C-alpha cells in the first residue's frame, strides 16, 4: 500500500492529469451522464489510484489466498485444484419428475444436487391440505412424506454427491426425511454431504415463508446445528442467506450487512445452547446473490469473507482456522431476469456467474433464461449449466487465484463495503439486536426503501434495463416452456392416502406424542422428528404438532 509521501505525489499527478489531459477531452466529448452508479446506486468515481487505498495494509486486509483474513479466497489454489460445485436448482411437480431431472443434470456434468420445493411444502402443508389447493408443484417439488423423499432420491448416489435443500420453516422435518431416505438406501448419516438452507431470520426479514414465531423457530435451527455437528458431521446445517434479501430489493451493502448480522445471531444462539464455537462454526455456510454490477458483487464477496474471519476469530474467540472460513454458494439474480427478450438473460447470467467465480464462490447455480416465464425447461437448464462449464473450461479466469486482487477500484470498493456493513451492525445493535430489529420492522423498511428507489430509477430512465425500458422488442417470446405431468396432483394425493393406509397408526401417534413432549420442554427435537418421519408421519402432521406447541407467527403491518 502507498506510503503518505507517495500518496501525496499521486494526488499531485492526478490533479495535473485532470487539468491537462482529462479536461480537454471532456470539453470535446462530454461524458454520457453526470453521475455513474452501481446497481446499489452507489456513485462510482471516474478513476481509482493507489491514493484511494490510503491506510490499507496488504497483509492485514488483502493478504494471500487461504490465509487470514481470506479476502482473496479460502483456498490457496482455488479452482486450479478443484472447480466450484455446479449445482443447478431443480424441482417441479412430482418427486418422480424431479428425480428424472436430477439424473439428466448429473449426466450433463452437474456436480451437486439442489432441491426446490413447492409452496405447500415450504409452508409445512401436505399436498392434499385445503390451504395447498392450486399450488401443487408450481415452484418446486411436492414432498409430503418419507415416501415422496424416497422417490425423489431413488437411484441417486447419496454417498457420492452433495445435496442442497432450499427449505426453512419446516427444514428440520425435510432434513429428517432426507436422512431417513438415505438410511433406507443403506447410506449412513455420517456419510451424507450437503447443505440445509434453514435460515429462518431472512424469512422474517425478506421472503416471508415463516410458520412459527421467532424464538421457537430459532430453537429449531439451533436443534439442527447441535444434532448435525454430532450426528451428520459432513453436512452444513444452515446456509445463511443473503440471496432472498437481495431478491426482495436490498442493495449489495444491505445484503452483505443483514446476512452477516443474521450469521452472528445464529452463532450466539448456538453458544447459548452450550456448543463450542469450533464445534459448529466450520459447518456454517452462506448463500449470496450474484447481481448485475460486476465489480460491486466481487467486492461484496471479498468483504464478507474478511468481516466473517475477523469477527469469528476475535469477537467469538474461535481457535480453529477452519472456523474463520466463510464458505458460500452463489446464485445468479432471479430478480434481474426479464420476460421480455428472454434469450438475453443468458448474457446476464454469464456476467453474474463470472462475478461469482472471480469473487471466489465454492458453489454456483446459474438461472435459466426462461425463469421469468415458467419453471426451467430441460433445454434452458442445460444452457445455464453449459454457461458455468464454459467459464470453468474456456475462459481462463480460473488459471490465476484472485486475478483482480490489487485492483485499485476493487480494493477501494471492498474497503468501502466493509465500512458500510459495520455501520449497519451498529444500527442493529442500537435496536437491541437482530430479533428486536425484525420486530420493529427495521430490515423490512430498509429493503422497501431500496426497492422503491431502484424502481424509480428505472421508471425515470436513470437506470436502463435492456428489453424493459431500452432497446424494446414487441415480439412475443418464442421459446419452449416446461410442461408438467397433468396427472401429477392426483397421483400425489393417492400416494399420501396409501401411506396413511399402510402405516402403523399407533406407532405414528406415539411418535407424534413424543415429539409434542419434546417441543414442550428443552430437549433437542431432531431425534423425535426423525422417529416420526421413519414412522411415515406426514409433513403436515408433524408441522401441526409444532403449531400447537409453538403457535403461528403473524407479522405486524409496518406501513
Backbone torsions as a table, in degrees:
resi	resn	phi	psi	omega
1	UNK	NA	147.9	-173.1
2	UNK	-68.9	141.7	173.2
3	UNK	-74.7	167.4	-175.8
4	UNK	-59.3	-45.2	-178.6
5	UNK	-62.6	-40.4	179.2
6	UNK	-65.8	-38.4	179.7
7	UNK	-64.9	-40.0	178.6
8	UNK	-64.2	-37.2	178.5
9	UNK	-67.3	-40.6	178.6
10	UNK	-62.6	-43.2	-179.9
11	UNK	-63.8	-38.8	177.9
12	UNK	-62.7	-47.2	179.8
13	UNK	-65.3	-35.1	178.4
14	UNK	-64.0	-40.2	178.3
15	UNK	-62.8	-41.3	178.2
16	UNK	-66.5	-39.4	178.2
17	UNK	-61.4	-43.2	179.6
18	UNK	-62.2	-40.6	-176.2
19	UNK	-75.7	-44.7	-170.7
20	UNK	-92.7	-28.8	-175.6
21	UNK	-110.9	-48.8	-174.8
22	UNK	-70.3	-49.9	-172.5
23	UNK	-61.0	-43.5	177.1
24	UNK	-59.4	-35.4	178.0
25	UNK	-68.5	-43.1	179.0
26	UNK	-63.4	-33.5	177.9
27	UNK	-63.4	-35.7	-179.0
28	UNK	-87.5	-39.7	-175.3
29	UNK	-131.7	83.7	179.7
30	UNK	-58.7	149.3	178.7
31	UNK	-68.1	155.4	-171.1
32	UNK	-66.0	-23.1	177.7
33	UNK	-151.4	160.9	-178.4
34	UNK	-69.5	-32.0	-173.1
35	UNK	-141.1	133.3	175.5
36	UNK	-105.3	134.7	-175.2
37	UNK	-129.6	158.8	175.3
38	UNK	-81.6	178.2	174.5
39	UNK	-58.7	-27.9	179.4
40	UNK	-90.7	10.8	177.8
41	UNK	68.4	22.8	173.3
42	UNK	-85.5	136.8	-178.2
43	UNK	-71.0	136.2	178.7
44	UNK	-107.9	126.2	178.0
45	UNK	-67.4	157.1	178.7
46	UNK	-64.5	-39.4	-174.0
47	UNK	-146.9	144.3	175.5
48	UNK	-120.0	141.7	-177.4
49	UNK	-134.1	175.2	176.1
50	UNK	-57.1	-24.1	179.7
51	UNK	-64.4	-23.3	177.9
52	UNK	-73.6	-7.2	-178.9
53	UNK	-110.8	21.2	178.7
54	UNK	-52.2	134.2	176.8
55	UNK	85.3	-6.5	-179.6
56	UNK	-81.0	146.8	177.0
57	UNK	-115.0	126.2	-179.6
58	UNK	-59.3	-48.7	-175.2
59	UNK	-68.2	-37.0	-174.1
60	UNK	-85.3	-27.7	-173.3
61	UNK	-116.7	-27.4	-180.0
62	UNK	-110.6	-66.4	172.5
63	UNK	67.2	-150.9	-173.6
64	UNK	-121.3	149.7	177.9
65	UNK	-59.3	138.4	178.8
66	UNK	83.3	-0.6	178.3
67	UNK	-121.9	148.7	175.4
68	UNK	-51.6	136.3	6.4
69	UNK	-93.5	19.2	172.1
70	UNK	64.6	24.4	176.3
71	UNK	-56.7	-36.1	-173.7
72	UNK	-96.5	10.2	176.8
73	UNK	125.0	157.2	-175.5
74	UNK	-88.9	-11.6	-179.7
75	UNK	-121.2	138.8	-178.7
76	UNK	-60.8	-34.0	-176.9
77	UNK	-106.9	-5.6	-178.6
78	UNK	45.0	-124.9	-170.9
79	UNK	-83.4	-1.7	175.1
80	UNK	-67.4	-26.9	178.5
81	UNK	-95.9	-44.5	-174.9
82	UNK	-148.9	128.5	179.0
83	UNK	-70.7	160.4	173.8
84	UNK	-62.6	159.3	176.4
85	UNK	-75.0	125.2	177.5
86	UNK	-92.8	107.6	-167.1
87	UNK	-127.0	94.9	-178.5
88	UNK	-80.9	126.8	177.4
89	UNK	-67.4	125.7	-177.4
90	UNK	-148.7	145.5	177.2
91	UNK	163.5	126.5	176.9
92	UNK	-164.8	147.2	172.9
93	UNK	58.7	-129.5	-175.5
94	UNK	-84.8	163.5	176.2
95	UNK	-61.4	-35.2	-179.6
96	UNK	-63.9	-44.0	-179.2
97	UNK	-64.1	-43.5	-179.3
98	UNK	-68.1	-37.1	176.4
99	UNK	-58.1	-41.8	178.1
100	UNK	-64.7	-40.2	177.7
101	UNK	-63.9	-41.3	178.1
102	UNK	-59.9	-45.8	-178.8
103	UNK	-64.3	-37.7	177.5
104	UNK	-63.4	-46.8	-177.5
105	UNK	-65.4	-38.2	177.4
106	UNK	-62.8	-37.5	177.4
107	UNK	-67.2	-27.9	-179.4
108	UNK	-83.4	-1.7	176.5
109	UNK	109.3	3.5	175.1
110	UNK	-62.6	143.6	-174.8
111	UNK	-114.6	5.2	176.5
112	UNK	-158.5	151.6	179.1
113	UNK	-95.9	149.1	176.6
114	UNK	-142.9	119.9	-171.2
115	UNK	-102.4	126.4	170.9
116	UNK	-101.1	134.7	-179.3
117	UNK	-108.8	152.5	179.3
118	UNK	-76.4	169.3	-173.6
119	UNK	-61.9	-42.5	176.4
120	UNK	-56.8	-42.9	178.4
121	UNK	-62.6	-43.9	-179.8
122	UNK	-61.0	-28.9	-178.1
123	UNK	-100.4	7.4	174.2
124	UNK	81.5	20.5	179.3
125	UNK	-104.2	144.7	168.4
126	UNK	-72.8	157.9	-177.2
127	UNK	-59.1	-32.1	-175.9
128	UNK	-89.7	6.9	178.3
129	UNK	-71.3	143.3	178.5
130	UNK	-56.0	-35.1	-178.7
131	UNK	-68.0	-17.7	-176.0
132	UNK	-93.4	-0.4	-173.8
133	UNK	-56.9	129.9	176.4
134	UNK	83.3	-2.7	-175.5
135	UNK	-109.6	2.0	-175.9
136	UNK	-58.0	123.1	169.2
137	UNK	65.8	11.1	-172.3
138	UNK	-76.8	-36.0	-179.2
139	UNK	-120.3	11.0	178.7
140	UNK	170.2	-172.3	-176.7
141	UNK	-84.5	146.2	177.5
142	UNK	-89.8	124.2	176.8
143	UNK	-127.6	110.8	-178.5
144	UNK	-110.7	-17.9	-179.3
145	UNK	-156.1	173.5	176.6
146	UNK	-57.1	-33.2	-180.0
147	UNK	-60.5	-41.6	177.1
148	UNK	-62.9	-43.9	-179.0
149	UNK	-64.0	-38.2	177.9
150	UNK	-61.8	-39.6	179.6
151	UNK	-72.6	-36.4	177.8
152	UNK	-60.9	-37.9	-174.0
153	UNK	-99.7	5.1	-176.4
154	UNK	-58.3	125.7	175.6
155	UNK	77.2	5.8	179.5
156	UNK	-94.2	140.6	-175.8
157	UNK	-80.6	78.9	-173.0
158	UNK	-66.4	-19.5	176.3
159	UNK	-85.4	-2.9	-177.2
160	UNK	-121.5	-25.1	-174.7
161	UNK	-115.7	143.5	176.9
162	UNK	-91.5	150.1	-175.4
163	UNK	-128.1	129.8	174.5
164	UNK	-105.2	137.6	-179.5
165	UNK	-127.6	120.1	-179.0
166	UNK	-88.6	87.2	-177.6
167	UNK	-145.3	143.9	-172.7
168	UNK	-129.2	-79.6	-176.9
169	UNK	-54.5	-49.9	178.2
170	UNK	-93.4	28.8	-174.3
171	UNK	-58.5	-42.2	-177.8
172	UNK	-61.2	-37.5	-177.9
173	UNK	-70.6	-47.5	-178.9
174	UNK	-65.6	-38.0	177.0
175	UNK	-64.3	-41.0	177.3
176	UNK	-60.3	-39.6	177.7
177	UNK	-63.6	-40.1	178.0
178	UNK	-62.8	-48.0	-179.5
179	UNK	-60.6	-44.4	-178.7
180	UNK	-65.1	-41.3	178.5
181	UNK	-63.2	-40.8	177.9
182	UNK	-63.9	-43.8	179.8
183	UNK	-63.3	-36.4	177.1
184	UNK	-67.8	-23.0	174.9
185	UNK	-83.6	-10.3	-178.1
186	UNK	96.7	10.9	178.2
187	UNK	-97.7	123.4	-178.3
188	UNK	-73.6	150.5	-176.2
189	UNK	-63.9	-28.7	-180.0
190	UNK	-78.2	-0.7	173.9
191	UNK	-96.2	-14.0	-172.8
192	UNK	-74.7	137.8	177.7
193	UNK	-125.9	138.7	178.3
194	UNK	166.0	-167.5	-176.4
195	UNK	-142.0	133.4	174.6
196	UNK	-105.9	125.0	-178.3
197	UNK	-60.8	-62.2	163.8
198	UNK	57.4	22.6	-176.1
199	UNK	-100.3	91.3	-174.9
200	UNK	-78.2	-26.9	-177.6
201	UNK	-62.4	-40.4	-179.5
202	UNK	-70.6	-17.4	174.6
203	UNK	-68.3	-44.8	177.2
204	UNK	-66.6	-32.8	-177.1
205	UNK	-77.2	-41.6	-167.0
206	UNK	-136.5	-51.8	-166.5
207	UNK	-88.0	-25.3	171.8
208	UNK	70.6	20.6	176.2
209	UNK	-98.8	63.6	178.1
210	UNK	-106.8	161.3	175.0
211	UNK	-122.6	-55.8	-172.7
212	UNK	-96.8	163.1	174.9
213	UNK	-62.3	163.6	-174.8
214	UNK	-56.9	-45.8	-175.1
215	UNK	-62.3	-52.7	177.7
216	UNK	-66.1	-29.4	176.5
217	UNK	-64.7	-42.7	177.5
218	UNK	-67.0	-32.5	175.6
219	UNK	-61.5	-44.4	179.7
220	UNK	-62.6	-41.6	177.7
221	UNK	-61.1	-45.3	-179.1
222	UNK	-65.0	-34.6	174.6
223	UNK	-58.5	-43.9	-179.1
224	UNK	-68.2	-38.1	178.4
225	UNK	-62.1	-46.2	-179.6
226	UNK	-65.1	-45.6	-179.2
227	UNK	-64.2	-45.4	-177.6
228	UNK	-65.3	-39.0	-177.4
229	UNK	-63.5	-22.5	-177.7
230	UNK	-107.9	-30.5	-173.7
231	UNK	-107.6	-31.4	-177.1
232	UNK	-128.9	68.3	-166.1
233	UNK	-66.7	-18.7	-179.0
234	UNK	-92.7	1.9	-174.7
235	UNK	-99.2	137.5	172.1
236	UNK	-85.1	108.3	-170.8
237	UNK	-79.4	-4.5	175.1
238	UNK	-153.9	141.1	173.0
239	UNK	-120.0	98.9	-174.3
240	UNK	-72.2	117.9	-159.3
241	UNK	-109.9	116.6	168.7
242	UNK	-91.2	-13.2	-173.9
243	UNK	-55.9	-50.2	-174.8
244	UNK	-73.6	-27.8	173.8
245	UNK	-62.8	-42.5	178.5
246	UNK	-69.8	-40.4	179.7
247	UNK	-63.4	-27.3	179.0
248	UNK	-76.0	-11.2	175.4
249	UNK	121.3	9.2	-179.2
250	UNK	-72.0	165.6	169.8
251	UNK	-81.8	171.2	176.3
252	UNK	-62.8	-38.4	-179.1
253	UNK	-66.8	-41.9	177.3
254	UNK	-64.5	-41.7	176.5
255	UNK	-56.7	-47.6	-179.6
256	UNK	-60.6	-52.8	-173.5
257	UNK	-69.2	-44.7	-176.5
258	UNK	-68.5	-36.9	179.5
259	UNK	-65.5	-46.0	-179.8
260	UNK	-67.7	-36.9	176.6
261	UNK	-60.9	-41.6	175.4
262	UNK	-60.8	-43.5	-179.8
263	UNK	-59.1	-44.1	178.9
264	UNK	-65.4	-32.1	177.9
265	UNK	-66.4	-41.2	177.0
266	UNK	-63.5	-38.4	177.7
267	UNK	-60.8	-44.8	-179.2
268	UNK	-62.1	-42.0	179.7
269	UNK	-64.6	-41.3	179.9
270	UNK	-66.0	-38.7	178.1
271	UNK	-65.6	-40.5	178.2
272	UNK	-66.0	-26.5	176.2
273	UNK	-70.4	-17.6	179.7
274	UNK	107.3	3.7	177.3
275	UNK	-76.5	148.7	173.5
276	UNK	-83.0	142.8	-176.2
277	UNK	-56.4	-41.1	-178.9
278	UNK	-77.4	-6.7	177.4
279	UNK	-78.5	-32.5	-174.5
280	UNK	-123.2	-23.4	-174.9
281	UNK	-59.8	-36.2	179.8
282	UNK	-63.5	-15.4	-179.3
283	UNK	-106.6	11.8	170.4
284	UNK	-83.2	136.9	178.7
285	UNK	-132.3	169.7	-176.1
286	UNK	-130.2	163.7	-177.3
287	UNK	-141.4	113.5	-176.3
288	UNK	-117.1	156.4	174.4
289	UNK	-79.9	148.5	170.5
290	UNK	-117.9	98.5	-172.6
291	UNK	-95.9	-165.7	-167.8
292	UNK	-77.4	-34.7	-173.0
293	UNK	-79.1	105.9	-168.9
294	UNK	-52.5	-57.2	-174.0
295	UNK	-74.4	-34.5	178.6
296	UNK	-61.7	-40.4	-180.0
297	UNK	-67.2	-43.5	179.7
298	UNK	-62.3	-43.0	179.1
299	UNK	-63.4	-36.4	178.9
300	UNK	-60.6	-45.0	-179.3
301	UNK	-65.4	-40.1	-178.0
302	UNK	-68.0	-42.8	178.5
303	UNK	-64.3	-38.4	-179.9
304	UNK	-60.7	-46.8	-179.6
305	UNK	-60.9	-42.3	-175.9
306	UNK	-67.6	-45.8	179.9
307	UNK	-62.1	-47.5	-178.2
308	UNK	-59.3	-45.6	-179.0
309	UNK	-60.8	-45.8	-179.0
310	UNK	-62.2	-46.8	-174.8
311	UNK	-70.9	-43.6	-178.9
312	UNK	-67.1	-35.3	179.9
313	UNK	-74.2	-47.9	-170.3
314	UNK	-96.3	-45.3	-178.4
315	UNK	-75.0	-41.6	-175.6
316	UNK	-102.6	2.2	168.0
317	UNK	61.5	34.1	175.8
318	UNK	-69.9	137.2	-179.3
319	UNK	-99.3	-29.9	-177.4
320	UNK	-79.2	120.8	179.1
321	UNK	-55.6	-25.7	178.1
322	UNK	-67.4	-24.7	176.8
323	UNK	-70.9	-25.2	-177.4
324	UNK	-79.2	-17.0	-174.8
325	UNK	-73.7	132.5	168.5
326	UNK	-98.9	112.3	174.6
327	UNK	-103.4	134.6	-175.3
328	UNK	-143.9	152.3	171.8
329	UNK	-99.7	148.6	176.8
330	UNK	-124.5	150.2	171.0
331	UNK	-136.1	137.2	178.9
332	UNK	-63.6	159.1	-166.9
333	UNK	-77.7	105.1	177.0
334	UNK	-60.4	-35.0	-177.5
335	UNK	-67.7	-17.2	-179.8
336	UNK	-85.4	-12.8	-176.6
337	UNK	-74.1	143.9	-178.2
338	UNK	-116.3	142.8	172.8
339	UNK	-72.1	-28.8	176.0
340	UNK	-73.9	135.0	178.3
341	UNK	46.3	59.2	-171.8
342	UNK	-60.0	-24.5	-179.7
343	UNK	-61.4	-30.7	-178.4
344	UNK	-72.7	-10.1	172.6
345	UNK	-62.2	-24.9	177.0
346	UNK	-59.7	-40.5	-180.0
347	UNK	-69.4	-45.4	177.6
348	UNK	-55.6	-48.1	-177.1
349	UNK	-62.6	-38.7	179.7
350	UNK	-63.2	-43.2	178.9
351	UNK	-64.7	-44.6	-180.0
352	UNK	-63.8	-42.7	179.6
353	UNK	-64.3	-38.6	178.5
354	UNK	-62.6	-39.6	176.9
355	UNK	-62.7	-41.1	179.3
356	UNK	-62.6	-41.5	-179.9
357	UNK	-67.6	-46.3	178.8
358	UNK	-69.4	-18.0	174.5
359	UNK	-86.7	-6.1	172.5
360	UNK	91.4	31.6	-179.8
361	UNK	-65.8	151.9	176.5
362	UNK	-94.8	-16.4	-175.4
363	UNK	-155.0	147.4	-173.4
364	UNK	-147.2	134.7	169.1
365	UNK	-115.2	131.6	175.3
366	UNK	-107.2	127.9	-179.6
367	UNK	-69.0	154.7	179.2
368	UNK	-91.2	154.3	-172.3
369	UNK	-64.8	-22.3	-172.6
370	UNK	-99.1	10.0	-171.1
371	UNK	-73.7	-13.8	172.8
372	UNK	-78.7	-9.3	-177.7
373	UNK	-111.9	-35.0	-174.8
374	UNK	-168.1	175.9	170.4
375	UNK	-61.9	151.0	-172.7
376	UNK	-62.4	135.8	171.2
377	UNK	-76.9	165.8	179.7
378	UNK	-61.0	-42.0	-179.6
379	UNK	-63.7	-45.5	-178.6
380	UNK	-65.2	-40.1	178.9
381	UNK	-64.5	-37.0	179.1
382	UNK	-65.7	-43.6	178.1
383	UNK	-60.8	-41.5	179.2
384	UNK	-62.3	-40.1	177.0
385	UNK	-67.7	-42.9	179.0
386	UNK	-60.9	-30.3	177.3
387	UNK	-59.2	-45.4	177.2
388	UNK	-63.4	-42.3	-176.8
389	UNK	-65.3	-35.6	177.1
390	UNK	-66.6	-43.3	177.3
391	UNK	-59.1	-42.5	-176.9
392	UNK	-71.4	-40.4	-169.3
393	UNK	-102.2	-21.6	-171.8
394	UNK	-120.8	-24.5	-170.1
395	UNK	-78.4	-27.1	-177.1
396	UNK	84.3	-1.7	-175.7
397	UNK	-72.6	-15.8	-179.4
398	UNK	-90.8	-1.5	-174.4
399	UNK	-71.2	-28.7	178.8
400	UNK	-119.0	142.2	179.8
401	UNK	-78.9	125.4	179.9
402	UNK	47.8	62.4	-175.7
403	UNK	-64.6	-18.5	179.6
404	UNK	-93.2	-3.5	178.0
405	UNK	-58.8	134.4	-178.2
406	UNK	95.9	-9.3	174.1
407	UNK	-61.0	128.2	-178.3
408	UNK	-58.2	-42.9	-179.6
409	UNK	-65.6	-48.9	-175.4
410	UNK	-64.8	-44.1	-179.1
411	UNK	-67.5	-38.4	177.5
412	UNK	-64.2	-42.1	179.9
413	UNK	-67.0	-38.8	177.1
414	UNK	-60.7	-46.5	179.3
415	UNK	-61.7	-42.2	-178.9
416	UNK	-63.8	-43.0	-179.3
417	UNK	-66.9	-36.7	176.7
418	UNK	-61.9	-44.7	-179.9
419	UNK	-63.2	-42.6	179.9
420	UNK	-67.4	-34.3	177.8
421	UNK	-64.3	-42.5	179.7
422	UNK	-65.9	-32.1	175.7
423	UNK	-63.3	-39.0	175.9
424	UNK	-67.6	-39.3	178.2
425	UNK	-56.9	-40.1	-179.9
426	UNK	-65.0	-41.8	178.6
427	UNK	-62.2	-43.3	-179.4
428	UNK	-64.6	-41.2	179.7
429	UNK	-65.6	-37.7	178.8
430	UNK	-62.6	-27.1	178.2
431	UNK	-84.5	-4.2	178.2
432	UNK	105.6	0.9	-179.9
433	UNK	116.5	-176.0	-172.5
434	UNK	-64.8	-50.3	-176.3
435	UNK	-63.6	-45.7	175.0
436	UNK	-62.2	-34.9	178.7
437	UNK	-66.5	-35.0	174.5
438	UNK	-64.7	-44.0	-175.6
439	UNK	-63.3	-32.0	179.2
440	UNK	-94.0	3.0	175.2
441	UNK	78.5	21.7	-177.3
442	UNK	-63.0	-53.9	-178.1
443	UNK	-61.2	-44.8	-177.5
444	UNK	-59.5	-41.7	-180.0
445	UNK	-67.2	-41.5	179.6
446	UNK	-62.2	-44.4	-179.8
447	UNK	-67.1	-42.1	179.8
448	UNK	-60.1	-43.9	179.2
449	UNK	-62.4	-41.0	-179.6
450	UNK	-67.2	-42.7	179.7
451	UNK	-63.1	-40.8	179.4
452	UNK	-63.9	-44.9	179.4
453	UNK	-61.4	-42.8	-178.9
454	UNK	-62.0	-45.0	-179.4
455	UNK	-66.7	-36.5	176.6
456	UNK	-63.9	-36.9	178.2
457	UNK	-63.4	-36.2	175.7
458	UNK	-69.1	-46.6	-177.6
459	UNK	-62.0	-34.2	-177.7
460	UNK	-93.3	8.8	177.7
461	UNK	65.8	14.5	173.0
462	UNK	-68.3	-32.7	-179.8
463	UNK	-122.8	129.1	-179.4
464	UNK	-100.5	134.9	174.1
465	UNK	-120.9	113.7	-173.7
466	UNK	-60.6	128.8	179.8
467	UNK	90.7	-15.2	-179.0
468	UNK	-106.0	-54.3	176.4
469	UNK	-128.7	13.2	176.4
470	UNK	-151.3	141.9	178.0
471	UNK	54.2	55.2	-175.5
472	UNK	-73.6	152.1	176.5
473	UNK	-139.1	118.0	-174.4
474	UNK	-80.3	-4.9	-178.5
475	UNK	-67.0	143.7	174.1
476	UNK	-72.2	139.9	179.0
477	UNK	-62.6	140.4	-179.8
478	UNK	-121.2	71.1	177.5
479	UNK	-129.0	145.3	-178.8
480	UNK	-70.5	136.3	179.6
481	UNK	-108.2	153.9	-178.1
482	UNK	-65.7	136.9	173.1
483	UNK	-119.7	128.0	-177.7
484	UNK	-95.7	163.7	178.7
485	UNK	-61.0	115.7	-178.4
486	UNK	-65.3	-18.9	178.9
487	UNK	-92.5	3.5	-174.1
488	UNK	-58.4	-45.9	-178.4
489	UNK	-61.6	-45.9	-178.1
490	UNK	-62.8	-42.3	179.5
491	UNK	-65.0	-38.6	180.0
492	UNK	-64.5	-44.3	179.5
493	UNK	-64.3	-39.0	177.8
494	UNK	-61.8	-38.7	-179.6
495	UNK	-67.0	-40.8	177.5
496	UNK	-59.8	-45.8	-179.5
497	UNK	-61.6	-39.9	-179.2
498	UNK	-68.3	-40.3	177.6
499	UNK	-57.5	-44.9	-178.1
500	UNK	-68.4	-31.9	178.4
501	UNK	-72.2	-38.1	-171.8
502	UNK	-86.0	-21.5	-173.2
503	UNK	-78.8	167.8	176.1
504	UNK	-85.3	102.9	-174.0
505	UNK	-63.5	-36.2	178.8
506	UNK	-63.0	-42.5	178.9
507	UNK	-64.1	-41.1	179.1
508	UNK	-60.3	-48.3	-179.6
509	UNK	-60.8	-39.1	179.4
510	UNK	-63.9	-44.8	-178.4
511	UNK	-68.3	-37.6	178.2
512	UNK	-68.1	-36.6	177.0
513	UNK	-64.8	-39.3	179.3
514	UNK	-66.3	-38.1	176.4
515	UNK	-63.7	-40.1	179.4
516	UNK	-59.2	-43.1	179.3
517	UNK	-64.3	-41.5	179.5
518	UNK	-63.5	-40.1	179.6
519	UNK	-64.9	-34.9	179.0
520	UNK	-67.5	-31.4	-177.8
521	UNK	-98.9	-148.4	-178.3
522	UNK	-116.0	4.9	-178.3
523	UNK	-64.7	148.7	175.6
524	UNK	-63.8	127.4	-175.7
525	UNK	-78.9	-20.1	-171.9
526	UNK	-58.3	-46.8	179.5
527	UNK	-59.4	-34.7	-178.3
528	UNK	-77.1	-34.6	173.6
529	UNK	-62.8	-42.1	178.8
530	UNK	-61.0	-42.8	-180.0
531	UNK	-65.1	-40.4	178.3
532	UNK	-64.8	-39.6	178.9
533	UNK	-65.0	-44.8	178.6
534	UNK	-60.9	-27.5	178.0
535	UNK	-83.5	0.3	179.8
536	UNK	70.6	29.6	164.4
537	UNK	-64.4	143.7	-175.9
538	UNK	-86.2	165.3	176.6
539	UNK	-54.4	-47.9	-177.7
540	UNK	-63.6	-38.6	-179.6
541	UNK	-66.3	-42.4	179.6
542	UNK	-67.7	-42.2	179.3
543	UNK	-61.8	-38.6	-179.7
544	UNK	-62.9	-38.0	176.0
545	UNK	-59.6	-44.6	-178.8
546	UNK	-68.1	-37.7	176.9
547	UNK	-61.0	-40.8	179.2
548	UNK	-62.2	-38.1	-176.6
549	UNK	-84.8	-38.6	-171.7
550	UNK	-101.2	-24.5	-174.3
551	UNK	89.8	178.0	-179.6
552	UNK	-119.8	138.3	-176.6
553	UNK	-89.6	134.7	173.1
554	UNK	-122.6	123.3	-178.5
555	UNK	-76.2	142.3	173.0
556	UNK	-67.0	152.8	174.7
557	UNK	-89.6	108.2	-173.9
558	UNK	-87.0	-7.7	-175.3
559	UNK	-82.5	NA	NA
